[in-house]
């Protein structure tokens, strides 16, 4: 029975099993939900969901130029700094994933920790962020495909994403990809999981191959990261490095999507916490070596090409046309799988909120197809909205950087709506419940380090959200105050949507 802001959003929803559960449906029923989605996701597929959302081949290839253009070779050090902060967030999420194995993870966790209103705004913010992230991921094909074959440049002649031709062509390629991922996501959970797992495997192989091949073509040693080459220190080192840190902040997000598939995962209490952490660690290590290898192998770190053309330039110039293009095809596959994973996570978030009747159109959005076992309407909506987001920005040369900055800022805010009330509960002595997982082992817990880890996660998240939202001309051009405008629109829209769905719910109850 769907409801608006279920009563278990506080204490009742904090309960955890005290014994081993053999039936996943029995576990789900403890939260007042029936098993509607098919449990066809295994441990590796769960890891793949988190890793493919991060997708270091997609995002590092997209954003390497951004980090290098501001921080020079020293921008590498922003990567481990962001990785440590995000690992703290992931550890907090792992604790919650073990106790609340539910679709719509951020929404479900936030409302059980902070109450109905906090949960609703976390879910609302996350839906918008995931939709914009979906659009930003889809246009990443423009960074790769025209470099493989000029025939992929369907519009104009300049493939650079920062040009009008490149931005327009990116919209075309992105919309085609969104149609494909929508069809695949709506058709079958099992096929989606298989495609995702195969894609992640090929991405991992590709990352290792690229690192090995670039290292074998090194022009300089790993000490390059200890230099300040191309770092403009006219305003001091702090400001340019804060801007270059946005590259790592853009990349290392989305690991929580493993939690989005909890209701489709076998043994989610035991599996999901581990896969969330593994996704962050694997992405962090792989991305760090990828950045170092690129800096070592680049033909030059001073001629400007590395900042403007990024990793595709390094691959094709150092590994030869054939090898470089084959590896770029692997990157293109990673882009497709990344887009697929983001849409899957967005669909589960919408489904989870609609199941609680807290979204306009919930009656349609919560339906699960008996034939495909997927929430079809909840899948189509983010795909259509992401495509619309791209279409209205046709020809906008600042499309990618603006979209990426805004969506990641919103993701960090949504994360804060989970970690902050979680920290409040710890500090007030009202901690998380204990219990055992499906294998009879104690639920994943940070123990006595919980408060410290949680405190660092909140502090880091707040600092990075401010850094992402700062109205810098270098990032938000020509609309410098785009993040503030976005926050206002999300906030006002959220209030209107909240009041609308509450009114609709009370009218339905009265009838």
C-alpha positions in Angstrom: 0.0 0.0 0.0 1.6 3.3 -1.1 1.7 6.1 1.5 3.0 9.6 1.9 6.0 9.8 4.3 5.6 6.4 6.0 5.5 6.4 9.8 8.6 4.3 9.8 10.7 7.3 8.7 12.1 7.7 12.2 12.4 5.2 15.0 10.3 2.4 13.5 12.3 2.4 10.3 15.6 2.2 12.2 15.1 -1.4 13.2 17.4 -4.1 11.9 17.1 -7.9 11.9 18.3 -9.7 14.9 18.5 -13.0 13.1 19.5 -14.4 9.7 16.9 -13.8 7.1 16.5 -16.5 4.4 13.8 -14.7 2.3 14.7 -11.3 0.9 10.9 -10.5 0.7 10.6 -11.1 4.4 13.4 -8.6 5.0 11.8 -6.0 2.7 8.4 -6.5 4.4 10.0 -5.2 7.7 10.1 -1.8 6.0 6.5 -2.1 4.9 7.2 -2.9 1.2 6.3 -5.8 -1.0 8.9 -7.4 -3.3 8.2 -5.9 -6.7 11.6 -5.8 -8.4 13.3 -9.0 -9.4 16.4 -10.0 -7.5 18.8 -10.8 -10.4 21.9 -8.7 -9.3 24.9 -10.6 -7.9 27.9 -9.3 -6.1 29.9 -8.4 -9.2 27.0 -6.7 -10.8 26.4 -4.7 -7.7 30.0 -3.5 -7.7 29.7 -2.8 -11.4 26.7 -0.5 -10.7 28.8 1.7 -8.5 32.0 1.5 -10.5 30.3 2.2 -13.8 28.5 5.3 -12.4 32.0 6.7 -11.4 33.4 5.3 -14.7 37.0 6.7 -14.5 37.5 6.0 -18.3 34.5 8.3 -19.0 35.1 11.0 -16.5 38.9 11.2 -16.4 39.0 11.3 -20.2 36.3 14.1 -20.1 37.8 16.1 -17.4 41.6 15.6 -17.5 42.0 18.9 -19.4 40.0 20.8 -16.8 42.2 19.7 -14.0 45.5 20.2 -15.8 44.6 23.6 -17.3 44.2 25.1 -13.8 46.6 23.0 -11.6 49.2 21.9 -14.1 51.1 18.7 -13.2 50.4 19.3 -9.5 46.7 18.9 -10.0 47.3 15.1 -9.4 47.4 15.8 -5.6 43.8 17.0 -5.7 42.9 13.4 -6.6 44.0 11.7 -3.4 42.6 14.5 -1.3 39.1 14.1 -2.9 39.4 10.3 -2.7 40.0 10.4 1.1 37.0 12.7 1.6 34.7 10.5 -0.6 35.9 7.3 1.1 34.7 8.8 4.4 31.3 9.4 2.8 31.3 5.9 1.3 32.0 4.3 4.7 29.0 6.1 6.1 26.9 4.9 3.2 28.1 1.3 3.7 26.8 1.3 7.2 23.4 2.5 6.0 23.3 0.1 3.1 23.7 -2.8 5.5 20.7 -1.6 7.6 18.4 -0.2 5.0 18.7 -2.3 1.8 16.2 -0.3 -0.2 15.9 1.2 -3.7 16.2 5.0 -3.7 19.0 4.7 -1.2 19.7 8.4 -0.5 16.0 9.2 -0.1 15.4 6.2 2.1 18.4 6.8 4.3 17.9 10.5 4.7 14.2 10.2 5.7 15.0 7.5 8.3 17.8 9.5 9.8 16.4 13.1 9.5 12.7 12.7 9.1 10.2 13.0 6.3 11.0 16.5 5.0 14.7 15.9 5.0 14.3 12.7 3.2 11.9 14.2 0.6 14.3 17.0 -0.3 17.3 14.6 -0.4 15.3 12.5 -2.9 14.1 15.5 -4.9 17.6 16.9 -5.1 19.0 13.5 -6.1 16.5 13.0 -8.9 17.4 16.3 -10.4 21.1 15.8 -10.0 21.0 12.3 -11.5 18.9 13.5 -14.5 21.5 16.3 -15.2 24.3 13.9 -14.6 22.7 11.5 -17.1 22.8 14.3 -19.7 26.4 15.2 -18.9 27.5 11.6 -19.2 25.7 11.1 -22.6 27.5 14.0 -24.3 30.9 12.4 -23.3 30.7 10.5 -26.5 31.7 13.7 -28.3 35.1 13.6 -26.5 35.9 10.1 -27.9 34.0 9.1 -31.1 35.1 11.9 -33.5 38.6 11.1 -32.5 38.1 7.5 -33.5 36.4 8.3 -36.9 35.5 11.7 -38.4 32.2 10.2 -39.6 30.9 10.5 -36.0 31.1 14.3 -36.4 27.6 14.6 -37.8 27.3 18.3 -37.4 29.9 20.8 -38.6 33.6 20.2 -38.7 35.1 21.1 -35.3 34.8 18.2 -32.8 36.0 20.2 -29.8 33.3 20.1 -27.1 34.0 23.7 -26.4 33.1 24.8 -29.9 29.6 25.4 -31.3 29.9 22.5 -33.8 31.2 20.1 -31.1 28.5 21.1 -28.6 25.8 20.6 -31.2 27.1 17.2 -32.3 27.4 16.2 -28.7 23.7 16.7 -28.2 23.0 14.6 -31.3 25.2 11.7 -30.1 23.9 12.1 -26.5 20.3 11.8 -27.5 20.9 8.7 -29.6 22.7 7.1 -26.6 19.8 8.1 -24.2 17.3 6.4 -26.5 19.4 3.2 -26.4 19.9 3.2 -22.7 16.2 3.9 -22.0 15.1 1.0 -24.1 17.7 -1.3 -22.5 16.8 -0.2 -19.0 13.1 -0.6 -19.5 13.4 -4.0 -21.2 15.2 -6.2 -18.7 17.0 -6.0 -15.3 19.0 -9.1 -16.2 20.2 -7.8 -19.5 21.0 -4.5 -18.0 23.1 -6.2 -15.3 24.9 -8.4 -17.8 25.7 -5.4 -20.1 26.9 -3.4 -17.1 29.1 -6.2 -15.8 30.6 -6.9 -19.2 31.2 -3.2 -19.8 32.8 -2.7 -16.4 35.1 -5.7 -17.0 36.2 -4.3 -20.4 36.7 -0.9 -18.7 38.9 -2.4 -16.0 40.9 -4.2 -18.6 41.2 -1.0 -20.6 42.3 1.0 -17.6 45.1 -1.5 -16.9 46.2 -1.6 -20.6 46.2 2.2 -20.9 48.3 2.6 -17.8 50.8 -0.1 -18.9 51.1 1.2 -22.5 51.4 4.8 -21.5 54.0 4.0 -18.9 56.0 2.1 -21.5 56.1 5.3 -23.6 57.0 7.6 -20.7 58.8 10.8 -21.6 59.4 11.6 -17.9 59.4 9.9 -14.5 56.6 9.8 -11.9 58.3 12.7 -10.1 56.4 14.9 -12.6 53.6 15.2 -10.1 56.0 16.8 -7.6 56.5 19.8 -10.0 54.4 22.9 -10.4 54.6 23.0 -14.2 51.8 25.0 -15.8 50.4 26.0 -12.3 49.6 29.7 -12.4 50.8 31.0 -9.1 49.9 34.7 -9.7 47.0 34.4 -7.3 48.8 31.8 -5.1 48.5 28.1 -5.3 45.3 27.6 -3.4 42.8 29.1 -5.9 43.9 27.3 -9.0 44.2 24.0 -7.1 40.7 24.4 -5.7 39.4 24.8 -9.2 41.4 21.8 -10.5 40.1 19.8 -7.6 36.7 20.0 -9.3 38.0 17.4 -11.7 38.3 14.8 -9.0 35.1 16.0 -7.4 33.2 15.5 -10.7 34.6 12.0 -11.1 34.4 10.3 -7.6 30.6 10.4 -7.2 27.9 7.9 -7.8 29.3 4.9 -5.8 26.0 4.9 -3.9 24.2 3.6 -7.0 25.1 0.1 -5.7 22.6 0.8 -3.0 20.0 1.8 -5.5 19.9 -1.8 -6.7 19.6 -3.2 -3.1 16.1 -4.6 -3.7 17.4 -6.4 -6.8 20.6 -7.7 -5.2 21.1 -11.1 -3.7 22.0 -10.8 0.0 22.0 -7.0 -0.1 22.9 -6.5 3.6 26.1 -8.5 3.2 26.9 -7.5 -0.4 26.1 -3.8 -0.9 28.3 -2.3 1.8 31.4 -4.1 0.4 30.6 -3.2 -3.2 30.1 0.5 -2.3 33.6 0.6 -0.7 35.2 -1.4 -3.5 33.8 0.9 -6.2 35.4 3.9 -4.5 38.7 2.3 -3.8 39.0 0.7 -7.3 38.1 4.0 -9.0 40.5 5.9 -6.8 43.5 3.7 -7.4 42.8 3.2 -11.1 42.2 7.0 -11.7 45.4 7.9 -9.8 47.6 5.6 -11.9 45.8 6.8 -15.1 46.6 10.4 -14.3 50.2 9.7 -13.5 50.7 7.6 -16.6 49.2 10.3 -18.8 51.4 13.0 -17.3 54.5 10.7 -17.8 53.6 9.9 -21.4 52.3 13.2 -22.7 54.5 14.5 -25.6 54.7 17.8 -23.8 53.3 19.3 -20.6 54.0 22.9 -21.6 52.8 23.4 -25.2 49.1 23.7 -24.2 47.8 20.6 -26.1 47.4 18.6 -22.9 45.0 21.1 -21.4 42.9 21.6 -24.6 42.9 18.0 -26.0 43.3 15.9 -22.9 43.8 12.1 -22.8 42.5 11.3 -26.3 45.4 13.4 -27.6 47.9 11.5 -25.4 46.6 8.1 -26.5 46.6 8.8 -30.2 49.9 10.6 -30.2 51.9 8.2 -28.1 50.3 4.8 -28.9 49.8 5.3 -32.6 46.6 5.7 -34.5 45.4 2.0 -34.5 46.1 1.2 -30.8 45.0 4.6 -29.7 41.7 4.3 -31.5 41.0 0.8 -30.2 41.5 2.0 -26.7 39.3 5.0 -27.4 36.5 2.5 -28.5 36.8 1.0 -25.0 36.4 4.4 -23.6 33.3 4.9 -25.7 31.9 1.6 -24.4 32.6 2.9 -20.8 30.6 6.1 -21.6 27.7 4.0 -22.8 27.8 1.8 -19.7 28.2 4.8 -17.4 25.1 6.4 -19.0 23.2 3.2 -18.5 24.2 3.0 -14.8 23.2 6.6 -14.1 19.8 6.1 -15.7 19.3 2.9 -13.7 20.0 4.7 -10.5 17.7 7.6 -11.4 14.9 5.2 -12.2 15.2 3.4 -8.9 15.2 6.7 -7.0 12.0 7.8 -8.8 10.4 4.4 -8.3 11.2 4.4 -4.5 9.8 7.9 -4.0 6.7 7.2 -6.1 6.1 4.0 -4.1 5.7 6.3 -1.0 3.4 8.5 -3.0 5.7 11.5 -2.6 6.1 12.5 -6.2 3.6 14.1 -8.6 2.3 11.2 -10.8 3.3 8.6 -8.3 0.5 6.2 -9.4 2.2 5.8 -12.8 5.8 6.1 -11.7 5.6 3.3 -9.1 4.3 0.7 -11.6 6.5 -2.3 -12.3 5.9 -4.1 -15.5 4.9 -7.7 -14.8 6.6 -8.7 -18.1 10.0 -7.0 -17.8 10.2 -6.6 -14.0 11.3 -2.9 -14.4 9.7 0.4 -13.5 9.1 1.5 -17.1 7.7 5.0 -16.5 10.3 5.8 -13.9 12.9 4.7 -16.5 11.6 6.8 -19.3 11.2 10.0 -17.3 14.9 10.7 -16.6 15.9 9.6 -20.1 13.4 12.1 -21.6 14.3 14.9 -19.2 18.0 14.4 -19.8 17.4 14.6 -23.6 15.4 17.7 -23.2 18.2 19.2 -21.1 20.5 18.6 -24.0 18.2 19.8 -26.8 17.5 23.2 -25.1 21.3 23.7 -25.0 22.1 23.0 -28.6 25.1 25.0 -29.7 26.0 26.1 -26.2 29.8 25.8 -26.1 29.8 25.9 -22.3 27.2 23.1 -22.1 29.4 20.3 -20.7 31.2 22.2 -17.9 28.0 24.0 -16.8 26.0 20.8 -16.7 28.7 18.9 -14.9 29.4 21.5 -12.3 25.7 22.0 -11.4 24.8 18.3 -11.2 27.8 17.3 -9.0 27.1 20.2 -6.7 23.5 18.9 -6.2 24.9 15.4 -5.6 27.1 16.7 -2.9 24.1 18.5 -1.3 22.0 15.3 -1.4 24.9 13.4 0.2 25.0 16.0 3.0 21.3 15.5 3.7 22.3 11.9 4.6 25.6 12.3 6.4 24.6 15.4 8.5 21.5 13.8 10.2 23.6 10.7 10.6 26.2 12.6 12.5 23.5 14.3 14.6 22.1 10.9 15.6 25.6 9.7 16.6 26.3 12.9 18.7 23.0 12.6 20.5 23.6 9.0 21.4 20.9 7.7 19.1 23.1 5.5 16.9 22.4 3.0 14.2 20.8 -0.4 15.1 22.9 -3.6 15.1 21.9 -7.0 13.8 23.2 -9.6 11.4 23.4 -9.9 7.6 22.1 -12.8 5.5 25.2 -14.8 6.3 24.8 -14.5 10.0 27.7 -12.0 10.4 27.4 -8.7 12.2 26.3 -5.8 10.0 29.0 -3.6 8.6 29.9 -1.0 11.3 32.5 1.6 11.8 32.4 1.0 15.5 34.2 3.6 17.7 35.5 5.3 14.6 32.0 6.1 13.4 31.9 9.7 14.8 35.3 10.6 13.5 34.6 9.2 10.0 31.1 10.8 9.9 32.5 14.2 11.1 35.1 14.2 8.3 32.5 13.2 5.7 30.3 16.1 6.7 33.1 18.6 6.8 34.5 17.5 3.5 31.1 17.4 1.8 30.3 20.9 3.0 33.6 22.3 1.8 33.4 20.7 -1.6 29.7 21.8 -2.1 30.8 25.4 -1.5 33.8 24.9 -3.8 31.6 23.5 -6.5 28.9 26.2 -6.2 31.3 29.1 -6.0 30.3 31.5 -8.9 33.6 31.4 -10.7 33.8 32.9 -14.2 36.3 30.1 -15.2 33.7 27.4 -14.5 30.3 29.1 -15.1 30.7 31.1 -18.2 28.8 33.2 -19.3 26.2 32.7 -16.4 28.5 33.1 -13.4 25.7 32.7 -10.9 24.3 29.5 -12.5 24.8 27.4 -9.3 22.9 29.9 -7.2 20.1 30.1 -9.8 20.0 26.3 -9.9 19.7 26.0 -6.1 16.9 28.5 -6.1 15.0 26.7 -8.9 15.5 23.3 -7.2 14.5 24.8 -3.8 11.4 26.6 -5.1 10.4 23.7 -7.3 10.9 21.4 -4.4 8.5 23.4 -2.2 5.9 23.5 -4.9 6.2 19.8 -5.7 6.1 19.0 -2.0 3.0 21.0 -1.3 1.3 19.6 -4.5 1.9 15.9 -3.7 0.8 16.5 0.0 -2.4 18.1 -1.2 -3.1 15.3 -3.7 -2.5 12.7 -1.1 -4.9 14.2 1.5 -7.5 14.6 -1.2 -7.1 10.9 -2.1 -7.4 9.9 1.5 -10.5 12.1 2.0 -12.1 10.5 -1.1 
